[in-house]
Amino acid sequence: MVTLNKTLPKDRKKIAFSAKSRQLLLGALLPVSLLFLWEWAGRSGYLNPLLLPAPSAIWNEFIFLLQQQHLLGHLQVSVLRALAGLAIGGSLGLVLGLIIGFSYKSQRAFDPTIQMIRMLPHLAIAPLFILWFGFGETSKLLLIAKGAFFPLYINTFLGIRSADSKLFEVARVLQFNKMQLVLKLIIPSALPHILLGLRLSVGVSWLGLVVAEMMGSTEGIGFLINDARSMSIITTVFVGIIIFALLGKLSDFLVLTVEKKLLNWQSTFKGGK
């Protein structure tokens, strides 16, 4: 009996590991299949290598850029820009979302203007930022921050406003003051919305970074793409695009990991088989 009890945790770990392995394999099936199909089509002559090079050619270009020691420098600049813009815009969106979410008067005063600014596309406002702030880092960071601001602002606001009214009854019974109500009841209730806003803000930060670096920059992955496009080096363009895709996927995975840690108490529908 003792031996059986000792083996149960190991068996559970094996089952959990095999389930995760199946999930990883299932998630990798489509992209790997597309890569094989793409490579086959390129080698068979069905694709024009000047317009759509094979994955092997893109990989060779990636190795070449690494050996030239320029790629890592561009990558570092882009990552730092995205993180700085996310920190500025995301923190401002979180703070304003909390303030306006708790205050009806603040909503009436500020939310209409914020929503109007939200409708301005990146490509429309980027030339203005360049005119106002030049081609330096300020215009790029502000463009990234603008994109990162709105998802966190909107989702934080919605998280506060969607709090169950029963929480206020609980606070009254427990004799919570306003600060205790906010920190112990409202914020935890709004946390799923806030984390969703963070996830969206991270994604939009990369989009803003691409626009910022392609419209006026001398370094970064976006600049690398734009420079390669002007010289028709299509393999380098694809290297830059794939790097952005991988960075976006990695950052999204990190946010999801944090979300699972913070919301492990939440019981939600995981989807059917």
Short mmCIF file of the C-alpha atoms (twelve columns), coordinates in Angstrom:
data_MODEL
# 
_entry.id   MODEL 
# 
loop_
_atom_site.group_PDB 
_atom_site.id 
_atom_site.type_symbol 
_atom_site.label_atom_id 
_atom_site.label_alt_id 
_atom_site.label_comp_id 
_atom_site.label_asym_id 
_atom_site.label_seq_id 
_atom_site.Cartn_x 
_atom_site.Cartn_y 
_atom_site.Cartn_z 
_atom_site.pdbx_PDB_model_num 
ATOM 1   C CA . MET A 1   0.000   0.000  0.000   1 
ATOM 2   C CA . VAL A 2   2.841   2.345  0.891   1 
ATOM 3   C CA . THR A 3   4.601   1.491  -2.357  1 
ATOM 4   C CA . LEU A 4   1.419   2.212  -4.305  1 
ATOM 5   C CA . ASN A 5   1.023   5.633  -2.670  1 
ATOM 6   C CA . LYS A 6   4.626   6.501  -3.500  1 
ATOM 7   C CA . THR A 7   4.220   5.613  -7.143  1 
ATOM 8   C CA . LEU A 8   0.993   7.580  -7.627  1 
ATOM 9   C CA . PRO A 9   2.622   11.047 -7.730  1 
ATOM 10  C CA . LYS A 10  5.190   9.787  -10.254 1 
ATOM 11  C CA . ASP A 11  2.430   8.338  -12.422 1 
ATOM 12  C CA . ARG A 12  0.521   11.609 -12.270 1 
ATOM 13  C CA . LYS A 13  3.633   13.537 -13.314 1 
ATOM 14  C CA . LYS A 14  4.136   11.169 -16.247 1 
ATOM 15  C CA . ILE A 15  0.520   11.595 -17.331 1 
ATOM 16  C CA . ALA A 16  0.758   15.391 -17.033 1 
ATOM 17  C CA . PHE A 17  4.042   15.413 -18.980 1 
ATOM 18  C CA . SER A 18  2.614   13.246 -21.756 1 
ATOM 19  C CA . ALA A 19  -0.464  15.491 -21.987 1 
ATOM 20  C CA . LYS A 20  1.730   18.591 -22.299 1 
ATOM 21  C CA . SER A 21  3.855   16.838 -24.914 1 
ATOM 22  C CA . ARG A 22  0.760   16.035 -26.967 1 
ATOM 23  C CA . GLN A 23  -0.378  19.659 -26.718 1 
ATOM 24  C CA . LEU A 24  3.030   20.923 -27.878 1 
ATOM 25  C CA . LEU A 25  3.067   18.475 -30.776 1 
ATOM 26  C CA . LEU A 26  -0.453  19.479 -31.776 1 
ATOM 27  C CA . GLY A 27  0.490   23.166 -31.696 1 
ATOM 28  C CA . ALA A 28  3.634   22.546 -33.765 1 
ATOM 29  C CA . LEU A 29  1.889   20.388 -36.371 1 
ATOM 30  C CA . LEU A 30  0.496   23.206 -38.523 1 
ATOM 31  C CA . PRO A 31  3.586   25.484 -38.666 1 
ATOM 32  C CA . VAL A 32  5.953   22.557 -39.277 1 
ATOM 33  C CA . SER A 33  3.698   21.227 -42.051 1 
ATOM 34  C CA . LEU A 34  3.551   24.668 -43.663 1 
ATOM 35  C CA . LEU A 35  7.353   24.967 -43.489 1 
ATOM 36  C CA . PHE A 36  7.821   21.597 -45.214 1 
ATOM 37  C CA . LEU A 37  5.277   22.534 -47.886 1 
ATOM 38  C CA . TRP A 38  6.919   25.933 -48.375 1 
ATOM 39  C CA . GLU A 39  10.399  24.391 -48.683 1 
ATOM 40  C CA . TRP A 40  9.160   21.758 -51.130 1 
ATOM 41  C CA . ALA A 41  7.423   24.367 -53.290 1 
ATOM 42  C CA . GLY A 42  10.551  26.523 -53.310 1 
ATOM 43  C CA . ARG A 43  12.898  23.676 -54.240 1 
ATOM 44  C CA . SER A 44  10.468  22.435 -56.913 1 
ATOM 45  C CA . GLY A 45  10.456  25.807 -58.660 1 
ATOM 46  C CA . TYR A 46  6.838   26.676 -57.932 1 
ATOM 47  C CA . LEU A 47  7.859   29.844 -56.061 1 
ATOM 48  C CA . ASN A 48  9.836   32.805 -57.345 1 
ATOM 49  C CA . PRO A 49  12.876  33.068 -55.003 1 
ATOM 50  C CA . LEU A 50  12.999  36.835 -55.609 1 
ATOM 51  C CA . LEU A 51  9.516   37.193 -54.134 1 
ATOM 52  C CA . LEU A 52  9.132   34.231 -51.776 1 
ATOM 53  C CA . PRO A 53  12.431  32.490 -50.926 1 
ATOM 54  C CA . ALA A 54  12.486  29.013 -49.413 1 
ATOM 55  C CA . PRO A 55  12.867  28.635 -45.623 1 
ATOM 56  C CA . SER A 56  16.382  27.213 -46.113 1 
ATOM 57  C CA . ALA A 57  17.452  30.411 -47.927 1 
ATOM 58  C CA . ILE A 58  15.987  32.540 -45.139 1 
ATOM 59  C CA . TRP A 59  17.834  30.434 -42.551 1 
ATOM 60  C CA . ASN A 60  21.123  30.855 -44.431 1 
ATOM 61  C CA . GLU A 61  20.575  34.617 -44.503 1 
ATOM 62  C CA . PHE A 62  19.880  34.579 -40.759 1 
ATOM 63  C CA . ILE A 63  23.195  32.788 -40.106 1 
ATOM 64  C CA . PHE A 64  24.996  35.259 -42.371 1 
ATOM 65  C CA . LEU A 65  23.531  38.262 -40.512 1 
ATOM 66  C CA . LEU A 66  24.533  36.719 -37.185 1 
ATOM 67  C CA . GLN A 67  28.091  36.295 -38.425 1 
ATOM 68  C CA . GLN A 68  28.154  39.941 -39.518 1 
ATOM 69  C CA . GLN A 69  27.321  40.865 -35.886 1 
ATOM 70  C CA . HIS A 70  24.773  43.500 -36.934 1 
ATOM 71  C CA . LEU A 71  21.630  41.519 -36.202 1 
ATOM 72  C CA . LEU A 72  22.041  41.251 -32.435 1 
ATOM 73  C CA . GLY A 73  22.629  45.004 -32.173 1 
ATOM 74  C CA . HIS A 74  19.429  45.756 -34.100 1 
ATOM 75  C CA . LEU A 75  17.563  43.192 -31.999 1 
ATOM 76  C CA . GLN A 76  18.717  44.735 -28.721 1 
ATOM 77  C CA . VAL A 77  17.652  48.220 -29.823 1 
ATOM 78  C CA . SER A 78  14.187  47.009 -30.874 1 
ATOM 79  C CA . VAL A 79  13.552  45.050 -27.673 1 
ATOM 80  C CA . LEU A 80  14.591  47.980 -25.468 1 
ATOM 81  C CA . ARG A 81  12.367  50.359 -27.443 1 
ATOM 82  C CA . ALA A 82  9.366   48.055 -27.184 1 
ATOM 83  C CA . LEU A 83  9.842   47.530 -23.442 1 
ATOM 84  C CA . ALA A 84  10.292  51.255 -22.769 1 
ATOM 85  C CA . GLY A 85  7.229   52.207 -24.812 1 
ATOM 86  C CA . LEU A 86  5.173   49.472 -23.142 1 
ATOM 87  C CA . ALA A 87  6.272   50.635 -19.692 1 
ATOM 88  C CA . ILE A 88  5.310   54.251 -20.424 1 
ATOM 89  C CA . GLY A 89  2.017   53.638 -22.211 1 
ATOM 90  C CA . GLY A 90  0.972   50.599 -20.185 1 
ATOM 91  C CA . SER A 91  1.547   52.182 -16.785 1 
ATOM 92  C CA . LEU A 92  -0.284  55.353 -17.834 1 
ATOM 93  C CA . GLY A 93  -3.180  53.285 -19.189 1 
ATOM 94  C CA . LEU A 94  -3.377  51.263 -15.975 1 
ATOM 95  C CA . VAL A 95  -3.385  54.350 -13.737 1 
ATOM 96  C CA . LEU A 96  -5.955  56.267 -15.791 1 
ATOM 97  C CA . GLY A 97  -8.100  53.141 -16.142 1 
ATOM 98  C CA . LEU A 98  -8.201  52.811 -12.357 1 
ATOM 99  C CA . ILE A 99  -8.909  56.508 -11.756 1 
ATOM 100 C CA . ILE A 100 -11.627 56.843 -14.396 1 
ATOM 101 C CA . GLY A 101 -13.066 53.432 -13.547 1 
ATOM 102 C CA . PHE A 102 -13.701 54.547 -9.972  1 
ATOM 103 C CA . SER A 103 -14.959 58.041 -10.833 1 
ATOM 104 C CA . TYR A 104 -18.052 58.743 -12.939 1 
ATOM 105 C CA . LYS A 105 -17.157 62.439 -13.147 1 
ATOM 106 C CA . SER A 106 -13.689 61.594 -14.464 1 
ATOM 107 C CA . GLN A 107 -15.269 59.332 -17.059 1 
ATOM 108 C CA . ARG A 108 -17.523 62.138 -18.299 1 
ATOM 109 C CA . ALA A 109 -14.600 64.577 -18.383 1 
ATOM 110 C CA . PHE A 110 -11.833 62.497 -19.969 1 
ATOM 111 C CA . ASP A 111 -13.140 59.307 -21.594 1 
ATOM 112 C CA . PRO A 112 -14.704 60.912 -24.729 1 
ATOM 113 C CA . THR A 113 -11.400 62.612 -25.596 1 
ATOM 114 C CA . ILE A 114 -9.410  59.444 -24.900 1 
ATOM 115 C CA . GLN A 115 -11.715 57.413 -27.153 1 
ATOM 116 C CA . MET A 116 -11.342 59.971 -29.945 1 
ATOM 117 C CA . ILE A 117 -7.536  59.796 -29.738 1 
ATOM 118 C CA . ARG A 118 -7.772  55.986 -29.727 1 
ATOM 119 C CA . MET A 119 -9.248  56.096 -33.232 1 
ATOM 120 C CA . LEU A 120 -6.153  57.779 -34.690 1 
ATOM 121 C CA . PRO A 121 -4.172  55.132 -36.634 1 
ATOM 122 C CA . HIS A 122 -0.426  54.775 -36.099 1 
ATOM 123 C CA . LEU A 123 0.386   55.555 -39.730 1 
ATOM 124 C CA . ALA A 124 -1.604  58.798 -39.567 1 
ATOM 125 C CA . ILE A 125 -0.044  60.151 -36.388 1 
ATOM 126 C CA . ALA A 126 3.543   58.964 -36.961 1 
ATOM 127 C CA . PRO A 127 4.431   61.853 -39.352 1 
ATOM 128 C CA . LEU A 128 3.170   64.342 -36.766 1 
ATOM 129 C CA . PHE A 129 5.311   62.796 -34.034 1 
ATOM 130 C CA . ILE A 130 8.330   63.026 -36.335 1 
ATOM 131 C CA . LEU A 131 7.578   66.703 -37.086 1 
ATOM 132 C CA . TRP A 132 7.064   67.534 -33.411 1 
ATOM 133 C CA . PHE A 133 9.852   65.476 -31.846 1 
ATOM 134 C CA . GLY A 134 12.222  64.725 -34.725 1 
ATOM 135 C CA . PHE A 135 13.700  61.374 -35.734 1 
ATOM 136 C CA . GLY A 136 15.146  60.649 -32.286 1 
ATOM 137 C CA . GLU A 137 14.007  58.157 -29.671 1 
ATOM 138 C CA . THR A 138 11.264  60.403 -28.260 1 
ATOM 139 C CA . SER A 139 8.972   60.122 -31.285 1 
ATOM 140 C CA . LYS A 140 9.467   56.348 -31.458 1 
ATOM 141 C CA . LEU A 141 8.783   55.778 -27.765 1 
ATOM 142 C CA . LEU A 142 5.671   57.977 -27.863 1 
ATOM 143 C CA . LEU A 143 4.311   56.081 -30.857 1 
ATOM 144 C CA . ILE A 144 4.822   52.739 -29.100 1 
ATOM 145 C CA . ALA A 145 3.403   54.137 -25.848 1 
ATOM 146 C CA . LYS A 146 0.304   55.402 -27.664 1 
ATOM 147 C CA . GLY A 147 -0.442  51.898 -28.896 1 
ATOM 148 C CA . ALA A 148 0.254   50.267 -25.531 1 
ATOM 149 C CA . PHE A 149 -1.879  52.765 -23.610 1 
ATOM 150 C CA . PHE A 150 -5.355  51.995 -24.905 1 
ATOM 151 C CA . PRO A 151 -5.744  48.209 -24.376 1 
ATOM 152 C CA . LEU A 152 -4.684  48.493 -20.730 1 
ATOM 153 C CA . TYR A 153 -6.786  51.603 -20.172 1 
ATOM 154 C CA . ILE A 154 -9.958  50.115 -21.669 1 
ATOM 155 C CA . ASN A 155 -9.646  46.712 -20.013 1 
ATOM 156 C CA . THR A 156 -8.757  48.182 -16.620 1 
ATOM 157 C CA . PHE A 157 -11.756 50.500 -16.861 1 
ATOM 158 C CA . LEU A 158 -14.047 47.617 -17.857 1 
ATOM 159 C CA . GLY A 159 -12.629 45.421 -15.097 1 
ATOM 160 C CA . ILE A 160 -13.471 48.032 -12.463 1 
ATOM 161 C CA . ARG A 161 -16.944 48.699 -13.855 1 
ATOM 162 C CA . SER A 162 -17.796 44.997 -14.196 1 
ATOM 163 C CA . ALA A 163 -17.109 44.280 -10.509 1 
ATOM 164 C CA . ASP A 164 -20.001 42.438 -8.860  1 
ATOM 165 C CA . SER A 165 -22.180 44.771 -6.775  1 
ATOM 166 C CA . LYS A 166 -22.223 42.074 -4.073  1 
ATOM 167 C CA . LEU A 167 -18.595 42.956 -3.346  1 
ATOM 168 C CA . PHE A 168 -19.738 46.278 -1.933  1 
ATOM 169 C CA . GLU A 169 -22.185 44.465 0.353   1 
ATOM 170 C CA . VAL A 170 -19.349 42.205 1.526   1 
ATOM 171 C CA . ALA A 171 -17.192 45.273 2.168   1 
ATOM 172 C CA . ARG A 172 -19.953 46.848 4.223   1 
ATOM 173 C CA . VAL A 173 -20.411 43.690 6.307   1 
ATOM 174 C CA . LEU A 174 -16.649 43.398 6.887   1 
ATOM 175 C CA . GLN A 175 -16.460 47.138 7.590   1 
ATOM 176 C CA . PHE A 176 -13.772 47.723 4.968   1 
ATOM 177 C CA . ASN A 177 -12.637 51.264 4.340   1 
ATOM 178 C CA . LYS A 178 -12.361 52.510 0.746   1 
ATOM 179 C CA . MET A 179 -8.707  51.493 0.367   1 
ATOM 180 C CA . GLN A 180 -9.383  47.969 1.647   1 
ATOM 181 C CA . LEU A 181 -12.367 47.701 -0.702  1 
ATOM 182 C CA . VAL A 182 -10.201 48.638 -3.675  1 
ATOM 183 C CA . LEU A 183 -7.149  46.515 -2.838  1 
ATOM 184 C CA . LYS A 184 -8.841  43.400 -1.448  1 
ATOM 185 C CA . LEU A 185 -12.008 43.159 -3.533  1 
ATOM 186 C CA . ILE A 186 -12.198 45.386 -6.612  1 
ATOM 187 C CA . ILE A 187 -8.650  44.974 -7.961  1 
ATOM 188 C CA . PRO A 188 -8.645  41.142 -7.623  1 
ATOM 189 C CA . SER A 189 -12.041 41.094 -9.329  1 
ATOM 190 C CA . ALA A 190 -10.726 43.255 -12.186 1 
ATOM 191 C CA . LEU A 191 -7.437  41.358 -12.525 1 
ATOM 192 C CA . PRO A 192 -8.544  39.090 -15.436 1 
ATOM 193 C CA . HIS A 193 -9.484  42.175 -17.461 1 
ATOM 194 C CA . ILE A 194 -6.245  43.954 -16.533 1 
ATOM 195 C CA . LEU A 195 -4.099  40.989 -17.580 1 
ATOM 196 C CA . LEU A 196 -6.012  40.725 -20.855 1 
ATOM 197 C CA . GLY A 197 -5.269  44.409 -21.404 1 
ATOM 198 C CA . LEU A 198 -1.588  43.774 -20.703 1 
ATOM 199 C CA . ARG A 199 -1.524  40.943 -23.220 1 
ATOM 200 C CA . LEU A 200 -3.093  43.140 -25.895 1 
ATOM 201 C CA . SER A 201 -0.806  46.061 -25.038 1 
ATOM 202 C CA . VAL A 202 2.271   43.872 -25.478 1 
ATOM 203 C CA . GLY A 203 1.089   42.859 -28.953 1 
ATOM 204 C CA . VAL A 204 0.280   46.420 -30.003 1 
ATOM 205 C CA . SER A 205 3.690   47.574 -28.731 1 
ATOM 206 C CA . TRP A 206 5.389   45.419 -31.358 1 
ATOM 207 C CA . LEU A 207 3.107   46.848 -34.050 1 
ATOM 208 C CA . GLY A 208 3.950   50.385 -32.957 1 
ATOM 209 C CA . LEU A 209 7.637   49.497 -32.958 1 
ATOM 210 C CA . VAL A 210 7.472   48.321 -36.577 1 
ATOM 211 C CA . VAL A 211 5.810   51.563 -37.689 1 
ATOM 212 C CA . ALA A 212 8.242   53.705 -35.686 1 
ATOM 213 C CA . GLU A 213 11.367  51.971 -36.982 1 
ATOM 214 C CA . MET A 214 10.265  51.807 -40.603 1 
ATOM 215 C CA . MET A 215 9.288   55.479 -40.851 1 
ATOM 216 C CA . GLY A 216 12.394  57.078 -39.417 1 
ATOM 217 C CA . SER A 217 15.194  55.079 -37.838 1 
ATOM 218 C CA . THR A 218 18.820  54.147 -38.391 1 
ATOM 219 C CA . GLU A 219 18.809  51.005 -36.242 1 
ATOM 220 C CA . GLY A 220 16.451  48.269 -35.121 1 
ATOM 221 C CA . ILE A 221 14.780  45.296 -36.802 1 
ATOM 222 C CA . GLY A 222 12.238  47.573 -38.506 1 
ATOM 223 C CA . PHE A 223 15.072  49.610 -40.003 1 
ATOM 224 C CA . LEU A 224 16.755  46.368 -41.109 1 
ATOM 225 C CA . ILE A 225 13.560  45.325 -42.930 1 
ATOM 226 C CA . ASN A 226 13.105  48.720 -44.582 1 
ATOM 227 C CA . ASP A 227 16.756  48.922 -45.619 1 
ATOM 228 C CA . ALA A 228 16.655  45.412 -47.102 1 
ATOM 229 C CA . ARG A 229 13.412  46.226 -48.942 1 
ATOM 230 C CA . SER A 230 15.007  49.275 -50.586 1 
ATOM 231 C CA . MET A 231 17.818  47.027 -51.875 1 
ATOM 232 C CA . SER A 232 15.444  44.140 -52.776 1 
ATOM 233 C CA . ILE A 233 17.150  41.686 -50.391 1 
ATOM 234 C CA . ILE A 234 13.997  39.687 -49.767 1 
ATOM 235 C CA . THR A 235 15.649  37.063 -47.543 1 
ATOM 236 C CA . THR A 236 16.677  39.751 -45.031 1 
ATOM 237 C CA . VAL A 237 13.135  41.129 -45.090 1 
ATOM 238 C CA . PHE A 238 11.816  37.688 -44.152 1 
ATOM 239 C CA . VAL A 239 14.433  37.332 -41.396 1 
ATOM 240 C CA . GLY A 240 13.182  40.572 -39.838 1 
ATOM 241 C CA . ILE A 241 9.527   39.568 -40.171 1 
ATOM 242 C CA . ILE A 242 10.149  36.172 -38.558 1 
ATOM 243 C CA . ILE A 243 12.104  37.804 -35.714 1 
ATOM 244 C CA . PHE A 244 9.155   40.100 -35.001 1 
ATOM 245 C CA . ALA A 245 6.792   37.106 -35.082 1 
ATOM 246 C CA . LEU A 246 8.971   35.139 -32.647 1 
ATOM 247 C CA . LEU A 247 9.371   38.120 -30.306 1 
ATOM 248 C CA . GLY A 248 5.616   38.636 -30.300 1 
ATOM 249 C CA . LYS A 249 4.967   34.966 -29.588 1 
ATOM 250 C CA . LEU A 250 7.569   34.863 -26.803 1 
ATOM 251 C CA . SER A 251 6.223   37.979 -25.081 1 
ATOM 252 C CA . ASP A 252 2.661   36.667 -25.374 1 
ATOM 253 C CA . PHE A 253 3.754   33.366 -23.813 1 
ATOM 254 C CA . LEU A 254 5.400   35.206 -20.907 1 
ATOM 255 C CA . VAL A 255 2.248   37.230 -20.220 1 
ATOM 256 C CA . LEU A 256 0.114   34.073 -20.380 1 
ATOM 257 C CA . THR A 257 2.459   32.371 -17.906 1 
ATOM 258 C CA . VAL A 258 2.098   35.282 -15.475 1 
ATOM 259 C CA . GLU A 259 -1.664  35.231 -16.006 1 
ATOM 260 C CA . LYS A 260 -1.891  31.539 -15.122 1 
ATOM 261 C CA . LYS A 261 0.149   32.108 -11.965 1 
ATOM 262 C CA . LEU A 262 -1.964  35.046 -10.794 1 
ATOM 263 C CA . LEU A 263 -5.326  33.561 -11.784 1 
ATOM 264 C CA . ASN A 264 -4.798  29.971 -10.627 1 
ATOM 265 C CA . TRP A 265 -7.743  30.474 -8.267  1 
ATOM 266 C CA . GLN A 266 -10.086 31.124 -11.181 1 
ATOM 267 C CA . SER A 267 -12.156 28.236 -12.510 1 
ATOM 268 C CA . THR A 268 -13.021 28.822 -16.170 1 
ATOM 269 C CA . PHE A 269 -14.084 26.786 -19.197 1 
ATOM 270 C CA . LYS A 270 -11.010 25.383 -20.992 1 
ATOM 271 C CA . GLY A 271 -12.755 24.323 -24.183 1 
ATOM 272 C CA . GLY A 272 -14.112 20.983 -25.318 1 
ATOM 273 C CA . LYS A 273 -12.108 18.122 -26.790 1 
# 
